[in-house]
């Protein structure tokens, strides 16, 4: 059986070649930009890409955003405040939190952050707003992939945002509704489990041979549909067709 994938509206080989891989681009050029509507979601960046959360805040009310939960390895962000542009007394602004994903200690892996909008002296009063996200940091692998891809493609919910961040706005498989298909920063990189990849870990597969997990690589796009040999988190692989 022939392995393959289909993205309706995209000629896969031509489209993937159109976005040339450049291993020499600095991964710190593009930051993942988060806002309050991204609450509860999981995102992926390559080591070295910043994560910047911009959250509406009004310090004149006594309320402010603070990190209430993070793991020690990821640490706490740098904070700044952008005042309102209208100049009205009592108007709110934006609190800006910036996390670095590369430092003196290894940060590759998954991290969770939870923030709360509260008055710090009201210790027995619950926060009136919360913001949380999970971040997966991938290592830079110079011999494969394109670690400088814009991480904001994964957040796109409309065509303008999708194409503006390097994605394709197109139906995937048999679903007639378009979605944002993004190139993965680890395309073609070796993998031994699903957790090694931004997208899927795929193994070569033929009609008269089992899945060859020793030659598995990370998928070039996400999401994707088609028939392929999928490597799971436990390293086991099996053929599957996703419509």
C-alpha positions in Angstrom: 0.0 0.0 0.0 1.2 3.4 -0.9 1.8 5.9 2.0 0.7 9.5 1.4 -1.1 12.5 2.7 -3.6 14.8 1.2 -4.4 18.5 1.8 -7.3 19.5 -0.4 -6.5 22.7 -2.3 -2.7 22.2 -1.9 -0.3 20.4 -4.3 1.8 19.1 -1.4 5.2 18.7 -3.1 5.1 22.0 -4.8 3.8 23.9 -1.8 6.3 22.4 0.6 9.2 23.2 -1.7 7.9 26.8 -2.0 8.8 27.5 1.6 12.6 27.0 1.4 14.3 25.9 4.6 16.9 28.3 6.0 19.0 26.9 8.8 20.8 30.1 9.3 18.0 32.3 10.6 18.1 33.3 14.2 15.3 31.6 16.1 14.9 34.6 18.4 13.6 36.8 15.6 9.9 35.8 16.0 8.2 35.5 19.4 5.0 33.6 20.2 2.4 36.2 21.0 -0.3 35.2 23.5 -3.5 37.1 24.4 -6.2 36.3 26.9 -8.3 34.4 24.3 -5.4 31.9 24.1 -6.3 30.7 27.6 -6.0 27.0 28.2 -4.2 26.1 25.0 -1.0 24.3 24.3 1.7 25.9 22.0 5.0 24.8 20.6 8.2 26.9 20.2 11.8 26.2 19.3 14.4 26.8 22.0 15.4 30.5 21.8 12.0 31.8 20.6 10.5 34.2 23.2 6.9 33.9 24.5 5.2 37.2 25.0 1.8 37.4 26.8 -0.1 40.7 26.5 -3.0 41.0 29.0 -5.4 43.9 29.5 -4.9 45.4 32.9 -6.0 48.4 34.9 -3.7 49.1 37.9 -5.9 52.0 39.1 -8.4 49.5 40.3 -5.7 47.7 42.4 -5.9 44.6 40.2 -3.0 43.2 38.3 -1.8 40.0 36.6 0.6 37.8 38.5 2.1 34.3 37.9 0.6 32.0 40.5 2.0 28.7 39.1 5.0 27.7 37.0 7.7 25.0 37.2 11.0 26.0 38.6 12.9 25.1 35.4 10.9 27.5 33.3 11.0 30.3 35.8 9.3 33.7 35.9 8.9 36.3 33.1 10.1 39.8 32.7 7.3 42.3 33.2 6.4 45.7 31.8 3.3 47.9 31.4 2.0 49.7 28.4 -0.2 52.7 29.6 -3.4 53.6 27.8 -3.0 55.6 24.6 -6.2 57.6 25.2 -4.8 59.6 28.2 -8.1 59.3 30.2 -7.7 59.1 33.9 -8.5 55.6 35.2 -8.2 54.0 31.8 -6.5 50.6 31.6 -3.4 49.5 29.7 -1.6 46.2 28.9 0.7 44.1 31.1 3.4 42.5 29.1 5.1 39.3 30.2 8.1 37.9 28.3 9.5 34.5 28.9 12.9 33.3 27.5 13.1 29.7 26.3 16.9 29.4 26.4 19.0 30.0 29.4 21.8 28.6 31.6 19.6 25.6 32.4 18.0 23.2 29.9 14.4 24.3 29.1 13.5 21.8 26.4 10.3 20.0 27.4 6.8 20.8 28.5 6.0 23.6 30.9 2.7 24.9 32.4 2.0 28.5 33.5 -1.0 29.8 35.3 -1.7 33.5 35.9 -4.4 35.3 37.9 -5.8 38.8 37.8 -6.4 39.9 41.4 -5.6 42.4 44.2 -2.5 41.1 45.9 -3.7 42.1 49.4 -7.0 40.2 49.1 -5.6 36.8 49.9 -8.9 35.1 50.6 -10.7 36.4 47.5 -10.6 34.4 44.2 -9.1 35.9 41.1 -11.6 37.6 38.8 -9.8 36.4 35.7 -7.3 33.6 35.0 -4.9 32.9 32.1 -3.1 29.6 31.7 -1.1 27.9 28.9 1.1 24.9 28.3 4.3 25.4 26.3 6.3 22.7 24.6 9.9 23.8 23.9 11.7 21.8 21.1 15.5 21.7 20.8 17.2 23.3 17.9 18.4 20.6 15.5 20.6 22.3 12.9 20.8 19.3 10.6 17.1 19.2 9.9 13.9 21.2 9.9 13.5 25.0 10.0 13.7 26.2 13.6 13.0 29.9 12.6 9.5 29.3 11.4 6.9 31.7 12.8 5.3 30.0 15.9 2.2 32.1 15.6 1.0 30.1 12.6 -0.3 27.5 15.0 -2.7 30.1 16.6 -4.3 31.2 13.3 -8.1 31.0 13.1 -8.7 32.9 9.9 -7.2 33.1 6.4 -5.5 36.5 6.7 -3.7 35.5 10.0 -2.8 32.1 8.7 -1.2 33.2 5.5 0.4 36.2 7.2 2.3 33.8 9.5 3.4 31.5 6.7 0.5 28.9 6.6 -1.9 27.6 4.1 -5.7 28.2 4.5 -7.2 25.1 3.1 -9.4 22.1 3.8 -7.6 19.1 5.1 -8.7 15.6 4.0 -12.4 15.2 3.6 -13.3 18.1 5.9 -14.8 20.9 3.6 -14.0 23.6 6.1 -10.6 25.3 5.7 -8.1 25.4 8.5 -4.6 26.7 8.9 -2.0 24.2 7.8 1.5 25.1 9.1 5.0 23.9 8.3 6.6 22.3 11.2 10.0 23.5 12.6 11.2 19.9 12.9 10.2 18.6 9.5 12.3 15.6 8.5 14.0 15.3 11.8 14.5 11.8 13.2 12.0 10.7 15.8 11.4 7.6 18.0 8.1 8.7 19.6 5.2 11.1 18.9 6.4 13.4 21.7 9.6 14.1 19.7 7.7 16.1 17.1 5.6 19.2 16.6 3.3 17.3 14.3 3.4 13.5 13.8 6.2 11.0 14.0 5.9 9.0 10.7 7.7 5.8 9.7 8.3 4.5 6.2 5.8 1.9 5.1 5.3 -0.4 2.2 2.7 -2.9 1.0 5.0 -5.9 1.8 6.8 -4.6 4.8 5.9 -3.4 8.3 6.4 0.1 9.6 10.1 0.9 9.7 10.4 2.8 13.0 14.2 3.0 12.7 13.8 5.5 9.9 10.9 7.5 11.3 10.9 11.3 10.9 8.7 14.2 12.0 5.9 15.3 9.6 6.4 18.4 7.4 3.0 20.0 8.2 0.4 20.1 10.9 -2.5 19.2 10.7 -2.4 16.5 8.0 -4.6 13.8 6.6 -3.9 10.7 4.6 -2.6 7.2 5.0 0.7 6.7 6.8 2.5 4.7 9.5 2.1 6.6 12.8 4.6 6.2 15.6 3.0 6.6 19.1 4.4 7.8 22.4 5.5 4.4 23.4 7.5 4.0 20.2 5.1 1.4 18.7 3.8 2.1 15.1 0.8 1.1 13.1 -0.7 2.0 9.7 -3.6 4.5 9.9 -5.7 6.6 7.5 -7.0 9.9 8.7 -9.7 11.6 6.8 
